[in-house]
């Protein structure tokens, strides 16, 4: 019987080089460190200060008219969440409305209602987290602003009222102006705007869930329809969605701070 030579663990016969089982210290430096070491540095301090400042401004001036367009863009993202879920589950989007009373309607056909119904509130919270994270870098913020601009442009053609069409044109214009300032000057206009939309979207979503689904019961709300479909009460689902929205808001801030480290 032919004897076999022992082979060391972690090595290969046949002329191939042995590959290390673990990353070296140098290799590990290329991976993102998800700990906030050295917090806060100057960039993290500015980001956290802006988030806190935006939250205070939004809370104080909640009912002032100058915040109305940003409230409506949050309603737009709520409805866009419904539309996205419908398309992703094989449905169609027939139309969309955003109204000046901060309400909205998305008309869909087909798709999975168990995904479409929660995608309004939770989708809005996800978009808020997404914009907060993407605002941490000058390149990623251009990607986020570009995606928002494309979404606004696409929805313009299926909008059922001029409030939504006007909103689309307004924010396409705002994005364009901020983009020019971002790339031609040292003023980070796009980052400031995208971060504000992210914070506004996150806070408005949490407030809306609490106001519509927990503190009072709105008939034919997304949560009541979802409760009819999945069981439980609309208030119970409202609490669950509110917790998820708060977690997404905190997670967005944390990841943005990590990316700034």
Secondary structure as GFF3:
##gff-version 3
##sequence-region A 1 261
A	DSSP	alpha_helix	25	28	.	.	.	ID=ss1
A	DSSP	alpha_helix	42	60	.	.	.	ID=ss2
A	DSSP	three_ten_helix	65	67	.	.	.	ID=ss3
A	DSSP	alpha_helix	68	88	.	.	.	ID=ss4
A	DSSP	beta_strand	92	98	.	.	.	ID=ss5
A	DSSP	beta_strand	104	109	.	.	.	ID=ss6
A	DSSP	alpha_helix	113	116	.	.	.	ID=ss7
A	DSSP	alpha_helix	121	134	.	.	.	ID=ss8
A	DSSP	alpha_helix	138	156	.	.	.	ID=ss9
A	DSSP	alpha_helix	162	184	.	.	.	ID=ss10
A	DSSP	alpha_helix	189	209	.	.	.	ID=ss11
A	DSSP	pi_helix	210	214	.	.	.	ID=ss12
A	DSSP	alpha_helix	222	230	.	.	.	ID=ss13
A	DSSP	alpha_helix	234	259	.	.	.	ID=ss14
###
